[in-house]
Amino acid sequence: MRVEELLAAARAELDRLSPAEAAEVQARGGLLVDIRYAALRERDGTIPGALIVERNELEWRLDPACEHRAPEATGHDLPVVVVCDEGYASSLAAVSLRRLGLRRATDLIGGFRAWRAAGLPVAR
């Protein structure tokens, strides 16, 4: 299988969200999770209120049953929107969270770049 096929299969499992839809999920108490690496966050800013979790720690920090989970990982029913820079790695990460039982995990179409382009809040 090629990475393009893996990505397409992952996205077929997700109800991906536009920036406006992701902002609405956050406003209703859902969790936005920024998995971009530090250099991108420093360069471009962050989404106010988003949980910052490097990709290599994502499953440990979001699994509600893990002793290393973030306090924000309150349960398997929590709406989680994974955000990467352009919306590729986030699709694969969201499917990984679904495999852990976070059935409402999805990702942001276009990633942080789309969020910023939509004029949504960015913290520097």
ABEGO torsion letter per residue (X at the ends): XBAAAAAAAAAAABBBBBAAAAAAAAAAGBBBBBABBAAAAAAAEBBBGBBBBBAAAAAAAABAABAABBAABAEAABBBBBBBAAGAAAAAAAAAAAAAGBAABBBBBGEAAAAAAAGBBBBX
